[in-house]
Amino acid sequence: MDEEPTMKSTSVQSSQARLGLHPTVIIQGDVEVADDVIVGAYTVLTGPLRIESGCSIGSHCTIGGPPEHRILPQFGAITIEQGTTVRDGCVIHHGTTIQGTRIGADCYIMSRVYIAHDCEIERGVTIAAGCSLGGHVSVQRGASLGMNVSVHQHSTIGAYTMIGMSTPVAKDVPPLALVAGNPMRLKRCNQVAIDRNQLNVGEVQFGQGGLLYPEGYDELELLLQSFLSRSTRSKLYELQRSSALGSRKPR
């Protein structure tokens, strides 16, 4: 049986010669990298930073560094969990709180993505090339962001949501939604995500009030509760007894 990759602190040993870590990688501070992690040329890793097993980091990335905040200092670590891919030219900043900045397992972060301080990206998220996430953004499980999407600080993007390319996200987005356009508009339910992930959420309908969620489905209730607990900026979406989650009306 193969042994699990171990975490080693590259700040106290010369591990750049090992397979997978390019010799031009720059390491600063307390950086922990699992043995099987691949890091491309001219990438800068600044601690406190933890990169778990199975991850791949592209070339010319900047992972770690002070938050872009005029007042608050750097606080907390960056964590990149197992099996996540970060492609070339991405920038990820440290947080301003003890929670720091976290990218969950099995995420796919494409080229030139900017992830600001204190962002929390859950498992299985896909972020396409050129996206920018402001500080304290929460992207929940399985969401997909198209190319060049910009997300306002403190926004919450619900689980299994799809956001069309170049959409400016200035409000919270509910779970299972497909949104696009400028300004952002709710188009329909993201049925592709429901089918692809075999979600037991019942029939999510699209009406003039937004998305209509059925009652009595445990998996759906968990998604909605998680969204409402994380939704800190916008009050547009409120779970009602009728199971309607308010949203901007489509045109």
Buried (B, 14 or more C-beta within 10 A) or exposed (E): EEEEBEBBBBBEEEBBEBEBBBEEBEBBEBBBBBBBBBBBEEBBBBBBBBBBBBBBBBBBBBBBBEBEBEEBEBBBBBBBBBBBBBBBBBBBBBBBEEBBBBBBBBBBBBBBBBBBBBBBBBBBBBBBBBBBBBBBBBBBBBBBBBBBBBBBBBBBBBBBBBBBBBBBBBBBBBBBBBBBBEEBBBBBBBEEBBEEBEBEBBEBBBEEEBBBBEEEBEEBBEBBEBBBEBBEBBEBBEBEEEBBBBBBEEE
